[in-house]
Amino acid sequence: MQKILLSSTLCATMVCASIDILPTEKRTFEQSKFIPDISLILDASFVNRDIADDEVTHLEIPGIAHGLIGTHGHDGDTHTSNNANNGFNLNYAELVLSSSVDPFFTMDGIFHYSENGVEIEELYFTSTAIGFGTKIKGGKFNSNFGYLNEQHYHSYSFADMPLVYESFLGMHGINEKGLQLQWTAPTSTYLMIGLEILQGDNEQMFGNQTIGFTEDGSISQYADAPSLFVTYAKTSFDIDDTTILAGVSYAKGTTRLDRSDEEENAYAISGDSMLYGIDLTIKHYFNSYSFLSLQSEFLGRKIEGILYSDIDTSVMPYTFTAQDITKTQSGIYTQLIYANNKNWAMGLRYETFLKNDIILDNINSDKPTNLDKYSLMIEYNTSEFAKFRLQYNRNNALYNEKGEQQHVNTIILQANISIGAHAAHSF
C-alpha cells in the first residue's frame, strides 16, 4: 500500500510538472478561448414596383432628399439602396467578427459586402474596465442617436428604413469614426447618458470637406474635424409584463453637402446643422414568444448656411449663385408589431413629414407637406437564423422632375438568413 501511495504521489507530481498545471491567473495565453465569434448574414429580396427602375432614380422628396431609390453615382462611387431594382436584389452580405481581446477590451468588426464592393461598416473596441457604470467605445461604429440608428438592417421590423431616417441621414445613418462614452446610473430604473465625438463625414446632412477644390480656389473651405457631437439620455422601466423605453437625442455638426458634380441640378450647401430626436417603445409580452410592440420616433433638423446653385465647373474658378438658406424640417414614423408566436409576426407602419420649411434669402419656399408612406408586412421565421417577410408599401412622398406627386406601390419579398454565432439584437 505504501508503494502504491508513493508511486501515485510521484506520478501526480511528475504529471503536474509535465503539463504545468498552474493557477488560472498564472497560465499563459490560450488562443482557443479567444477565437472570434463569426457570423455571415445574407439579405436578398424580390421587388415588384409600379414604376420603372430608370424613372424611380429621378424621384425626390422636395426640399428634403433625392435619389433614395435605385443606383446612383457620386464622388466616383456607386451607391445602391436596398431593394433598388424591380426583380431580384442581392442587397448585402454582412460578415461579423467578435471576440474578447484581454480582460480589459472586446473588439467587434462588421464588414458589409455588396455587388459594388466591400466596406468596413463597423470596427471598434469596447471597454468597461474603468468601472462605475462607464463604457468606452472607439473606432468606427453606429451612433446611439435615437432608437433605430444603432441597429443593422437585418434587425429591422420592416424591409426598408423609415423615410425620415434615410432622408435626413442616408441609408447608413450616423455611422462614423470617433469615440463614445456612456454612463449607466446605479439606480433601480435603467438610466444611461451618452456622449460621442465623431469625425462628421455623414454625406446626407453633415460633412466637413472642402467643396469644389481647385488650384484657383474653392466654393467652400473645409471644417476642422472632428466636427460632429452627439449626446443622448435613455431610460427603461417595467410595468408588470410591459416594458417601456424612451430616449432623447441631440446632434450638432458642420454641413458640407457637395453635389456640384451631378449632371442635374448641381448644388452645394455649406453651414451648420443640428438634429434632435425623441423615441418611445412600448412592448407588452403575452408569453415568452407572443408580444405587441409599439415603436415611434420623431426627428427634427435645422440647417443654416449658404446654398450654392447654378454651379459651372467648366471654368476656373467655378462660377455659382450664393444664397442664405435655412432648412427646418421634421418627420415621424410609428409602427405596431404583433408576434403571435416564435414563427409568425405581422405589422403596420405609418410615416410622414410634419414640417418642410426652406427659407432662401429670407423668402420662404413653398414646399409640399403631404409627404407620407404606409407599409404592411407579414413575417415567418423558420428559426432565429432565418426569416422571410412579405411587405407592401404605398409611398406618397415622392415627386418627379415636373413637380408632380407620385403614388408608388411596392411589393417586397425579403429573405434574411444567417449562420454562425451572432450577438443578441437590441430590445
C-alpha positions in Angstrom: 0.0 0.0 0.0 2.9 2.4 0.8 4.4 1.7 -2.6 1.2 2.4 -4.4 0.8 5.6 -2.5 4.3 6.6 -3.1 4.0 5.8 -6.8 0.8 7.8 -7.1 2.4 10.7 -5.3 5.4 10.7 -7.6 3.2 10.2 -10.7 1.0 13.1 -9.7 4.0 15.3 -9.1 5.6 14.3 -12.4 2.4 14.7 -14.4 1.7 18.1 -12.8 5.2 19.2 -13.6 5.0 17.9 -17.2 1.6 19.6 -18.1 2.3 22.7 -16.0 -0.9 22.8 -14.0 -0.9 26.3 -12.5 -3.5 28.6 -11.1 -5.6 30.3 -13.7 -4.1 33.7 -13.2 -0.6 32.3 -13.9 -1.4 30.4 -17.1 -0.1 31.6 -20.4 -2.4 32.9 -23.2 -4.8 30.2 -24.5 -5.8 31.1 -28.1 -8.7 28.7 -28.1 -10.6 30.9 -25.7 -10.2 33.9 -27.9 -11.2 32.6 -31.3 -13.7 35.2 -32.5 -17.4 34.5 -32.9 -18.1 34.5 -36.6 -21.4 35.0 -38.4 -22.4 35.7 -42.0 -25.8 37.3 -42.9 -27.5 37.3 -46.3 -30.2 39.7 -47.2 -31.9 39.3 -50.6 -35.3 40.4 -52.0 -37.7 40.2 -54.9 -39.3 43.6 -55.7 -42.3 44.5 -57.8 -42.7 48.3 -58.1 -45.2 50.0 -60.3 -42.6 52.4 -61.8 -39.6 51.6 -64.0 -36.1 51.5 -62.5 -34.8 54.3 -64.7 -37.6 56.5 -63.6 -37.6 55.9 -59.9 -33.9 57.1 -59.5 -35.1 60.6 -60.5 -37.8 60.9 -57.9 -37.2 63.1 -54.9 -38.8 64.3 -51.6 -39.0 68.0 -52.4 -36.5 70.1 -50.4 -35.5 67.1 -48.3 -33.8 64.3 -50.3 -33.4 62.9 -53.7 -32.0 59.6 -55.1 -33.4 57.5 -52.2 -34.2 54.5 -54.5 -32.0 52.8 -57.1 -28.3 53.1 -58.1 -26.5 56.5 -58.2 -23.0 57.6 -58.8 -21.4 60.3 -56.6 -17.8 61.3 -55.9 -16.6 58.4 -58.1 -18.5 55.8 -56.0 -21.6 53.8 -56.8 -24.4 53.9 -54.2 -27.2 51.4 -54.4 -30.1 51.3 -52.0 -31.6 48.1 -50.6 -34.5 46.7 -52.7 -33.2 49.0 -55.5 -34.4 47.3 -58.6 -37.5 45.5 -59.9 -36.9 41.8 -59.8 -34.2 40.1 -57.8 -31.9 42.0 -55.5 -28.8 40.8 -53.6 -28.9 43.6 -51.0 -25.8 42.7 -49.0 -23.9 40.1 -47.1 -22.7 41.0 -43.6 -19.6 39.3 -42.0 -19.3 39.8 -38.3 -16.3 39.0 -36.1 -16.4 39.5 -32.3 -14.1 38.5 -29.5 -12.6 39.4 -26.2 -9.1 40.9 -26.6 -8.0 40.6 -23.0 -9.6 41.3 -19.6 -9.9 45.0 -20.5 -11.2 45.1 -24.1 -13.5 43.4 -26.6 -13.4 44.1 -30.3 -16.1 43.8 -33.0 -15.9 44.0 -36.8 -18.8 44.2 -39.2 -17.9 44.1 -42.9 -20.5 45.0 -45.5 -20.3 43.2 -48.9 -22.4 44.3 -51.9 -22.1 43.7 -55.6 -20.3 47.1 -55.8 -17.6 46.4 -53.3 -16.7 45.8 -49.6 -16.6 48.4 -46.8 -15.9 48.4 -43.1 -19.3 49.1 -41.7 -18.2 49.0 -38.1 -14.8 48.2 -36.4 -14.5 49.2 -32.8 -13.2 48.3 -29.3 -15.2 48.4 -26.2 -14.1 48.6 -22.6 -15.9 48.6 -19.2 -12.6 48.4 -17.2 -12.9 51.8 -15.8 -15.9 50.7 -13.7 -18.5 53.0 -12.1 -21.1 52.1 -14.8 -18.9 53.6 -17.5 -18.3 52.2 -21.0 -15.9 53.4 -23.7 -16.1 52.6 -27.4 -13.7 53.7 -30.1 -13.3 53.1 -33.8 -16.0 53.2 -36.5 -19.5 52.5 -35.3 -23.2 53.3 -35.5 -24.1 56.1 -33.2 -26.5 55.5 -30.3 -28.5 58.5 -31.5 -32.2 57.7 -31.3 -33.5 54.2 -31.2 -33.1 52.8 -34.8 -29.7 54.2 -35.7 -27.6 51.7 -33.8 -29.4 48.7 -35.3 -28.5 47.0 -38.6 -30.9 46.3 -41.4 -31.4 42.7 -40.6 -32.8 43.5 -37.2 -35.4 45.9 -38.6 -39.1 45.0 -38.3 -39.6 46.1 -41.9 -37.6 45.6 -45.2 -36.6 49.2 -45.5 -35.5 52.2 -43.4 -38.1 54.8 -42.3 -38.2 57.8 -44.7 -37.3 60.4 -42.1 -34.1 58.4 -41.2 -33.0 57.8 -44.7 -33.9 61.3 -45.9 -32.0 63.1 -43.1 -29.1 60.8 -42.6 -28.8 58.5 -45.6 -29.0 54.7 -45.8 -26.1 54.2 -43.3 -27.4 56.7 -40.7 -24.9 58.2 -38.4 -22.1 55.7 -39.0 -18.8 57.4 -38.1 -15.2 57.2 -36.8 -14.9 58.5 -33.3 -15.1 58.0 -29.6 -18.2 57.1 -27.4 -18.5 57.5 -23.7 -21.6 56.1 -21.8 -22.5 56.1 -18.2 -25.3 53.9 -16.6 -26.7 55.3 -13.4 -26.7 53.0 -10.3 -30.4 53.1 -10.0 -33.2 50.5 -9.9 -34.6 52.1 -13.1 -32.3 52.0 -16.2 -30.9 55.3 -17.0 -28.0 55.8 -19.5 -26.4 59.0 -20.6 -24.0 59.1 -23.6 -21.6 61.4 -25.4 -20.0 60.9 -28.7 -17.2 62.8 -30.5 -17.3 61.9 -34.2 -15.4 62.7 -37.4 -18.5 64.2 -39.1 -18.4 62.5 -42.5 -22.1 61.9 -42.9 -22.8 62.8 -46.5 -26.5 63.4 -46.3 -26.6 66.1 -43.6 -23.2 66.8 -42.0 -19.7 66.7 -43.5 -16.5 68.8 -43.2 -14.7 68.5 -46.6 -13.8 71.3 -48.9 -16.4 71.9 -51.7 -15.2 72.3 -55.3 -11.5 72.3 -54.6 -9.3 73.6 -57.4 -5.9 75.3 -57.7 -7.8 78.6 -58.3 -9.8 78.3 -55.1 -12.8 76.5 -53.8 -16.5 77.1 -53.3 -16.3 76.5 -49.5 -13.4 75.6 -47.2 -13.2 72.6 -45.0 -14.2 72.5 -41.3 -11.9 71.2 -38.6 -12.5 67.6 -37.6 -13.9 66.1 -35.5 -16.9 68.1 -36.3 -20.0 66.1 -35.1 -21.0 65.9 -31.5 -23.8 63.7 -30.2 -25.4 63.3 -26.8 -28.4 61.4 -25.5 -30.2 60.1 -22.5 -32.2 56.8 -22.4 -34.4 55.2 -19.8 -36.4 52.0 -19.4 -38.7 50.5 -16.8 -41.3 47.7 -16.5 -44.9 47.7 -15.5 -45.9 44.0 -15.0 -45.4 42.4 -18.4 -44.9 45.6 -20.2 -41.5 47.3 -20.9 -41.3 51.0 -21.8 -38.2 52.5 -23.3 -37.7 56.2 -24.0 -35.0 58.5 -25.1 -34.0 62.0 -26.2 -31.0 62.7 -28.5 -29.2 65.7 -29.9 -26.5 66.1 -32.6 -24.7 69.2 -33.8 -22.1 69.5 -36.5 -20.9 71.3 -39.6 -22.5 70.7 -43.0 -20.7 70.3 -46.3 -23.0 68.8 -48.9 -21.3 68.7 -52.3 -23.5 67.9 -55.2 -21.5 70.1 -57.7 -20.6 67.1 -59.9 -24.2 66.0 -60.5 -25.5 66.2 -64.1 -28.9 67.6 -63.0 -29.4 70.4 -60.5 -25.8 70.7 -59.3 -25.7 72.4 -55.9 -23.7 72.6 -52.6 -24.5 73.7 -49.1 -22.0 74.9 -46.5 -23.1 75.7 -43.0 -24.0 74.2 -39.6 -26.7 71.7 -38.6 -28.4 70.3 -35.6 -30.5 67.2 -35.3 -32.8 66.2 -32.4 -34.9 63.2 -31.7 -37.4 61.6 -29.3 -38.1 57.9 -29.3 -40.6 55.7 -27.5 -41.0 52.0 -27.5 -43.7 50.1 -25.6 -43.6 46.3 -25.6 -46.1 44.0 -23.9 -45.4 40.3 -23.6 -48.3 37.8 -23.6 -45.9 34.9 -23.1 -42.3 34.1 -23.9 -42.8 34.5 -27.7 -46.0 36.4 -28.2 -45.9 40.2 -27.9 -47.3 43.5 -29.1 -44.8 46.3 -29.7 -45.4 50.0 -30.4 -42.4 51.9 -31.7 -42.2 55.6 -32.7 -39.5 58.2 -33.4 -39.6 61.9 -34.1 -36.7 63.5 -35.8 -36.2 67.3 -36.4 -33.4 69.1 -38.0 -32.2 72.7 -38.8 -29.6 73.5 -41.4 -28.3 77.1 -41.6 -25.7 78.2 -44.2 -25.1 79.1 -47.8 -26.7 77.4 -50.8 -24.5 77.4 -53.9 -26.5 76.7 -57.1 -26.1 77.2 -60.9 -22.6 75.8 -60.4 -20.5 75.8 -63.6 -17.4 73.6 -63.3 -16.3 74.2 -66.9 -14.5 77.4 -65.9 -11.8 78.2 -63.4 -12.6 79.3 -60.7 -16.1 77.8 -60.6 -19.0 80.2 -61.0 -22.1 79.9 -58.9 -25.0 81.7 -57.3 -24.9 82.0 -53.5 -28.0 82.4 -51.2 -28.6 82.3 -47.5 -30.5 79.1 -46.6 -32.3 77.9 -43.6 -34.0 74.4 -43.6 -36.3 73.5 -40.8 -37.7 70.0 -41.3 -39.2 67.2 -39.2 -40.8 63.8 -39.6 -42.0 60.8 -37.7 -42.6 57.1 -38.0 -44.9 54.9 -35.9 -45.1 51.1 -36.2 -47.1 48.4 -34.5 -45.8 44.8 -34.5 -47.7 41.8 -33.2 -45.9 38.4 -32.9 -48.3 35.5 -32.5 -45.6 33.0 -31.6 -41.9 32.5 -32.3 -42.6 31.8 -36.0 -45.3 34.4 -37.1 -45.4 38.2 -36.9 -47.2 41.0 -38.6 -47.1 44.7 -38.5 -48.0 48.1 -40.0 -46.1 51.4 -40.2 -47.1 55.0 -40.9 -44.6 57.7 -41.8 -44.9 61.4 -42.5 -43.1 64.7 -42.6 -44.5 67.3 -40.3 -42.5 70.3 -41.4 -40.7 71.3 -44.6 -39.7 74.9 -44.4 -36.9 76.2 -46.6 -36.0 79.9 -46.5 -33.8 81.3 -49.2 -32.6 84.9 -48.7 -35.5 85.5 -46.2 -38.1 84.2 -48.7 -40.0 81.0 -47.7 -40.1 78.5 -50.5 -43.4 76.7 -50.8 -42.6 73.0 -50.4 -45.3 70.3 -50.1 -46.0 68.8 -46.8 -48.4 66.0 -47.8 -45.5 63.5 -47.7 -46.4 60.2 -46.2 -46.0 56.4 -46.6 -47.8 53.3 -45.4 -46.4 49.8 -45.0 -47.9 46.4 -44.2 -45.9 43.3 -43.6 -46.2 39.7 -42.5 -43.2 37.7 -41.4 -42.4 34.0 -41.0 -39.3 32.8 -39.0 -38.2 29.2 -39.5 -35.8 29.8 -36.6 -33.8 32.6 -35.1 -31.5 32.3 -38.0 -33.9 32.7 -40.9 -36.9 34.9 -41.7 -39.0 35.6 -44.7 -41.0 38.8 -45.0 -43.7 39.9 -47.4 -44.2 43.7 -47.4 -46.4 46.2 -49.2 -45.5 50.0 -49.4 -47.7 52.9 -50.5 -45.3 55.8 -50.9 -46.9 59.3 -51.4 -43.8 61.3 -50.5 -42.0 61.2 -53.9 -42.2 63.8 -56.7 -40.9 63.7 -60.3 -38.9 66.3 -62.1 -42.0 68.1 -63.2 -43.1 68.6 -59.6 -45.9 66.0 -59.9 -46.6 63.9 -56.8 -46.2 60.2 -57.4 -48.0 57.3 -55.7 -45.5 54.5 -55.7 -46.8 51.0 -54.8 -44.2 48.4 -54.0 -44.3 44.7 -53.0 -41.2 43.3 -51.4 -40.4 39.6 -50.6 -37.4 39.6 -48.4 -35.2 36.7 -47.2 -32.8 37.2 -44.4 -30.6 34.2 -43.4 -27.6 34.0 -41.1 -25.1 31.4 -40.0 -22.7 31.3 -37.1 -22.6 33.0 -33.7 -24.1 36.4 -33.6 -24.7 38.8 -30.7 -28.2 39.4 -29.5 -30.1 42.2 -31.1 -31.2 45.3 -29.2 -34.5 45.1 -27.4 
